Amino acid sequence: MDYRFANVRIGGGGFVSGLLYQPSARGTLYARTDVGGAYRWDAGHARWLPLLDWLPASDNNLYGVESMAVDPQDAGRLYLLTGTYADPSAGNGAVLASADRGAHFTRSDLPFPVGGNEPGRNDGERLAVDPNDGRVLYLGSRAAGLWRSADRGAYWTKVRAFPVADAGIDTDATGHGGRTKPVGIVFVVFDPASGRPGYPSRVLYAGVSTRGTALYRSTDGGGHWSAVPGQPTGLRPNHMERARDGAYYLTYGDEPGPDRMHDGAVWKYVPASGQWTDITPLPRAAGQPSGYGWNAVAVDASAADVVMTATFAHYTPRDVMFRSTDGGRHWVDVFARSRFDTAHPPWLEEHTPHWIASIAIDPHDPDQAWFVTGYGVWATHDLTQVDRGGTVHWQFLDDGLEEVVAKAIISPPAGAHLLSALYDLDGYRHDDLDAAPPQFTAPPRYTDADDIAYAAGQPDLIVRSGWFRPPVPSIVRAAYSTDGGLHSKSFASEPAGMQGPGGGSIAIAADGSRVLWFPRDAGHGYLTTDFGRHWSVIAGLQGHCRVVADRVDPRRFYAVDARERVVYASRDGGASFVPLDGALGRFAAATAQLRLQAAPGAAGQVYLSGRDGMVRGDDRGAVLDRMDELTRVDAFGFGMAAPGHASPALYAAGRRGEQQGIFRSIDGGRHWQRIDDDAHRYGAIGMITGDPRLFGRVYFGTGGRGIVYGDPAPVLP
């Protein structure tokens, strides 16, 4: 079945962790992201082209791109170091190699994990191609040392001569959940002057994220290594760039980033003399932290003394970018002489530059430059105006680079066809899928949203939950709208004694008469009949539950505890729940990754899915139907019935036997057709729903490629 897929346009929103020009092909620029894959800039259409949409759900971990490299002698060569999490449970990483600018890739699996979304992902580049011999690549890992390939990335061997055997240096970078994380070797840099075309370079450097001895050099092509004399200590190196005159510029921070960095420096190193010079634009007082970390550094390929850098993780009021035209002796504040166009997308004016992990100056046009932020990419076409006292104009060029991570999506039968709850950007009412919308109106405006739901009988009545980084105790973390999400209002209060960060699961009765809220880590669920003026604790629900309202009967609710593999039902308006036994309960207990939804148009019926397929049951625990053709269901939802059919269309992401994909059923789940294709897989799909007003329309949320919608391709005569 032919489908056409496109992103629901938001206009960016995720952390672009690196930019890299291909110096031998004018205008060829690549971007890497921490969870959303890699992209190539299409200058002709002024948009980014995603390169990894072919990755299936089983390879979702490869959507995190920790590093990238190009062969300066071969315009088509691109290498990606992929792997999102360094935890062994996530699996090992891989190097993806392309000879045609990312149109196709070959894969080389690595014997260690890679951390594209771990601390230090803003550093780099860990992957490097020998500029004199494109067959030779080096790779700096987080905890497995330095690696080398002599066949364009097909096979890798460990460089046992590198003095830091496991690269697990100063593993005090705290990651998610408070775990310590190794950061390891954060960059590899070749000296092209130490070789000639066709003969490998003799000199190369590798930097390790440690406050001690961090920079090492080899003068025999990687056979032996020694610490670079005179190097600064006390801070961690982040980036190293070589200028055309042979000088190197390095940035340092007290922490690896990106979440925090309170101190740092910028240094210049001249190998010919062995001289190190502190050229930090905002120097610190002796013995005192500066308050500024430093991360990105870039050099102008056409002018040896032109260098740029920026502060890092300095959120208030924003990070600052500097430019020097005399090798770092004097600096100009670029942003003080800049103008930012914040008209598009409409949510942009509320964001300021931060997490400037990469700056790229076009090697063929010094007026063209880019920098990344935690929410997208800025570009200018008149950078050198700052050298003449003029104004630099910046545009947010993020079209096509849709990296948001959805937490929940809904498609009500009235109003906007789609509403979303997202990490980092709260959420949106999508009146036009192809135009970036404003965020939900504030107040409240959450840092992160967790859930969103509508009343089946009153679809203009919307409820949503969210939370804040850092916490904002004065704002209630649940909100409602009576006009389909056009305007929102916070609930009157939060439940007394509520613990945890807020957010969590939220559901509203079919007639809008009551709301159930199960906040994250609260341990209890709560019920209100007056949008938060009064709350009561739900009886019978504890742990980590997701609550769902019946789509017909306002007295019926359901809940699922995916950790404990238990399904619950309520017939008293959500005041109390009982666990379901019978065949439905046994199905829940026997499978993992449970997903629960109420059946459209049928009171007292639910659909339950997991790793062992999907069933339809009732609120007494009976199984009414088994959809055995799908052997695994990761997400499912309902849409408008096909012409001539009574039951709603079903959409599911999962497996049919060994075939992984997105499937559609128009006969109640008895038969399924795959609707995606091998070029449009989008990794793991965490949520999916059809449109109740358009047969065939499907929406789904990904782990880093935003929200995607699909329509059946027109049938040609």
Buried (B, 14 or more C-beta within 10 A) or exposed (E): EEBEBEBBBBBBBBBBBBBBBBBBBEBBBBBBBBBBBBBBBBEEEEBBBBBBBBBBBEBBBBBBBBBBBBBBBBBBBBBBBBBBBBBEEBBBBBBBBBBEBBEEBEBBEBEBBBBBBBBBBBBBBBBBBBBBBBBBBBBBBBBBBBBBBBEBBBEBEBBEEBBBEEBBBBBEBBBEEEEEBBBBBBBBBBBBBBBEEEEBBBBBBBBBBBBEBBBBBBBEBBEEBEEBEEBBEEBBBBBBBBBBEBBBBBBBBBBBBBBBBBBBBBBBBBBEEEEBEEBBBBEBEEEEEBEBBBBBBBBBBEBBBBBBBBBBBBEEEBBBBBBBBEBBEEBBBBBEBBEBEBEBBBBBEEBBBBBBBBBBBBBBBBEBBBBBBBBBBBBBBBBBBBBEEEEBBBBBBBBBBBBBBBBBBBBBBEBBBBBBBBBBBBBBBBBEBEBBBEBBBEEBBBBBBBBBBBBBBBBBBBBBBBBBEEEBEEBBBBBBBBEBBBEBBBBBBBBEEBEBBBBBBBBBBBBBBBBBBBBBEBBBBBBBBEBBEEBEBBBBBBBBBBBBBBBBBBBBBBBBBBEBBBBBBBBEBBBBBBBBEEBBBEBBEEBEBBBBBBBBBBBBBBBBBBBBBBBBBBBEBEBBBBBEBBBBBBBBBBBBBBEEEEBBBBBBBBBBEEEBBBBBBBEBBBEBEBBBBEEBBBBBBBBBBBBBEBBBBBBBBBBBBBBBBBBBEEEEE
